[in-house]
Amino acid sequence: MARVLVILKVLPEDVEIKPEELEERIRKALPEGYEVKGYDIEPIAFGLNALRLYIFMPEQTEGGTEKLEETIASVPGVSQVEVEVVHRIS
């Protein structure tokens, strides 16, 4: 079965939140079958850094990326979640 690679941009609630800590919280919150394969840190402005996550998820997921977005948005410290790219990986 193929998997889906989702690239997300996650903005923290505050400049005091370290992107590495946010990534760890998100990693722990992901449901079974979802896996963080990597991340980048993107400077935005005035000390604010966005977290770009590369996440593998099951292909046959009802609702597409909705469950993933809702899960990440509910993590403490997350202000905003934006899907940038979705790729099917065979």
VEXVEX-824332 format. One record per residue (C-alpha): residue number from 1; residue in three letters; chain; x negated, y negated, z negated. Coordinates in nm, 3 decimals, decimal comma. Each point is the difference from the previous one (the first is absolute). Example, Ala and Ser with C-alpha at 12.3 -4.5 7.8 and 13.67 -1.06 7.14 Angstrom:
REM residues 2
RODO   num   residu   chaine      east     north        up
RODO     1      ALA        A    -1,230     0,450    -0,780
RODO     2      SER        A    -0,137    -0,344     0,066
This chain:
REM residues 90
RODO   num   residu   chaine      east     north        up
RODO     1      MET        A     0,000     0,000     0,000
RODO     2      ALA        A    -0,125    -0,347     0,082
RODO     3      ARG        A    -0,048    -0,273    -0,256
RODO     4      VAL        A     0,061    -0,371     0,019
RODO     5      LEU        A    -0,262    -0,264    -0,078
RODO     6      VAL        A     0,152    -0,316    -0,145
RODO     7      ILE        A    -0,210    -0,314    -0,041
RODO     8      LEU        A     0,144    -0,235    -0,260
RODO     9      LYS        A    -0,094    -0,344    -0,126
RODO    10      VAL        A     0,068    -0,037    -0,372
RODO    11      LEU        A    -0,011    -0,337    -0,174
RODO    12      PRO        A    -0,058    -0,017    -0,377
RODO    13      GLU        A     0,217    -0,208    -0,232
RODO    14      ASP        A    -0,300    -0,193    -0,129
RODO    15      VAL        A    -0,361    -0,081     0,096
RODO    16      GLU        A    -0,109     0,160    -0,329
RODO    17      ILE        A     0,106     0,346     0,122
RODO    18      LYS        A    -0,295     0,184     0,150
RODO    19      PRO        A     0,079     0,177     0,330
RODO    20      GLU        A    -0,184     0,314    -0,116
RODO    21      GLU        A     0,222     0,026    -0,308
RODO    22      LEU        A     0,310    -0,054     0,211
RODO    23      GLU        A    -0,110     0,275     0,241
RODO    24      GLU        A    -0,043     0,241    -0,292
RODO    25      ARG        A     0,349    -0,079    -0,135
RODO    26      ILE        A     0,151     0,052     0,345
RODO    27      ARG        A    -0,189     0,327     0,051
RODO    28      LYS        A     0,143     0,137    -0,326
RODO    29      ALA        A     0,356    -0,113     0,088
RODO    30      LEU        A     0,017     0,167     0,343
RODO    31      PRO        A     0,235     0,298     0,034
RODO    32      GLU        A    -0,124     0,346     0,090
RODO    33      GLY        A    -0,105     0,026     0,365
RODO    34      TYR        A    -0,124    -0,360     0,016
RODO    35      GLU        A    -0,374    -0,068    -0,011
RODO    36      VAL        A    -0,212    -0,316    -0,003
RODO    37      LYS        A    -0,283     0,062     0,249
RODO    38      GLY        A    -0,170    -0,334    -0,050
RODO    39      TYR        A     0,039    -0,370    -0,053
RODO    40      ASP        A    -0,150    -0,338     0,089
RODO    41      ILE        A     0,009    -0,328    -0,186
RODO    42      GLU        A     0,102    -0,304     0,204
RODO    43      PRO        A    -0,062    -0,350    -0,140
RODO    44      ILE        A     0,310    -0,218     0,042
RODO    45      ALA        A    -0,059    -0,337    -0,170
RODO    46      PHE        A    -0,089    -0,158    -0,333
RODO    47      GLY        A    -0,139     0,323    -0,145
RODO    48      LEU        A     0,299     0,211     0,105
RODO    49      ASN        A    -0,090     0,330     0,164
RODO    50      ALA        A     0,238     0,229     0,186
RODO    51      LEU        A    -0,040     0,375    -0,013
RODO    52      ARG        A     0,024     0,183     0,335
RODO    53      LEU        A     0,088     0,364    -0,065
RODO    54      TYR        A    -0,034     0,293     0,239
RODO    55      ILE        A     0,254     0,262    -0,108
RODO    56      PHE        A     0,085     0,340     0,148
RODO    57      MET        A     0,361     0,105    -0,043
RODO    58      PRO        A     0,208     0,297     0,123
RODO    59      GLU        A     0,139    -0,040     0,352
RODO    60      GLN        A     0,348     0,125    -0,078
RODO    61      THR        A     0,088    -0,265    -0,259
RODO    62      GLU        A     0,356    -0,124    -0,005
RODO    63      GLY        A     0,013    -0,380     0,015
RODO    64      GLY        A    -0,345    -0,040     0,151
RODO    65      THR        A    -0,228    -0,214    -0,216
RODO    66      GLU        A     0,282    -0,131    -0,221
RODO    67      LYS        A    -0,072     0,239    -0,292
RODO    68      LEU        A    -0,371    -0,084     0,018
RODO    69      GLU        A     0,066    -0,375     0,001
RODO    70      GLU        A     0,244     0,024    -0,292
RODO    71      THR        A    -0,243     0,212    -0,203
RODO    72      ILE        A    -0,287    -0,244     0,051
RODO    73      ALA        A     0,219    -0,306    -0,063
RODO    74      SER        A     0,099     0,147    -0,339
RODO    75      VAL        A    -0,362     0,030    -0,118
RODO    76      PRO        A    -0,086    -0,259    -0,268
RODO    77      GLY        A    -0,209    -0,280     0,147
RODO    78      VAL        A     0,132     0,031     0,357
RODO    79      SER        A     0,160    -0,314     0,139
RODO    80      GLN        A     0,061     0,091     0,364
RODO    81      VAL        A    -0,038     0,299     0,234
RODO    82      GLU        A    -0,022    -0,031     0,378
RODO    83      VAL        A    -0,027     0,286     0,250
RODO    84      GLU        A    -0,259    -0,094     0,261
RODO    85      VAL        A    -0,037     0,319     0,206
RODO    86      VAL        A     0,155     0,346     0,021
RODO    87      HIS        A    -0,179     0,276     0,199
RODO    88      ARG        A     0,086     0,365     0,051
RODO    89      ILE        A    -0,308     0,215    -0,055
RODO    90      SER        A     0,007     0,353     0,143
